[in-house]
Amino acid sequence: MTTPVLPTLARLDVLPVQEVRLTLEDGRAVVIDLDATPRALLCPLPHGDALLLEDWRDAQASAYRVPAELTPALRAAFFLRRVSA
């Protein structure tokens, strides 16, 4: 069985109203509303990278690889969402 290749983040922008824009390496952009994704999960991987699951209970939900240099910014975005809730 082969391991699927996950889309990798190239850039992260925190937007107003609890949204995060993820720009992927292939140039596509995905906007995630942090309030509308309460089951999103950021899982650490070896070497500082992380795995972002939009919904940990949905096997069909999107997943992304977050490089080590973007992990702190994404973690901060999730933290700010919790603080303002």
N, C-alpha and C positions, 0 to 999 in steps of 0.2 A: 504494500500500500504506500502511495506517495503522499507526502505532506503538501497540502495546498499552499500556494504562494499568496500571501495576503497583500493587499494594497498597502503601500507605505506612505506615511505622511512626509511631506516635504516642508510644509509651513502650517502654522496654527495662528489663527486670529480670533481673539475674544471680541464678540460683538455685543451691542446693547441688548437688553431684554433676555439675558441668560442663554445666549446662543454662542456657538463656537463654529467657525468656518475651518474645515480641514481641507487643505490643498494637498492633493496626492502627487506622487512623483510623476504620474502620467499627465498632469495638468488639470485633471478633474477636480472640482470643488464640491464638498459635501457640507451642508449646514446642519448642525445638530442642535436642537432645542433641549437644553439640559433639564428644563422643567418637564418636558414631554417624554423624557427618557429616564424615568426613575430607576430602571434596572440596568442602566449602563454600568460597566465595570472596567476598571483599569487594573490589569494584572501585570506584575513585574516579570520580566524575562531575564535570562542571563545577560551579563555585560551591560546592564543598565537600560536596555530596551524594554518596551512594554507592549502589551496587547490590549487594545481597546475593543470591548464588546458593547454594541449598542443596547443589547438586551440579553442578559446572561441566561434567561429562561427560554429564549426562542432560538432554536437551532438554525433558523433561516435568516436571523438578523445579521447585519453587516459586522465585520470585524476588520480591524486595521492594525498594522504594526507601527508602533510609535518609536522612532529613534531616541536614543538616550538623551540627546540634546534638547528634544522637545518634551520629554516626559515631565520635567518640573513645571513647565507652563501649563500643560494639560491638567496635571494634578492640582495646580493653583486654581484653574478655572472651575474644577469640581468643588474645591474647598470654598470658593467664593459663592457658589450656588447654594451650598449648605448654610453658610453664614447668613445669607440674605433671606433664606426661606423662613 
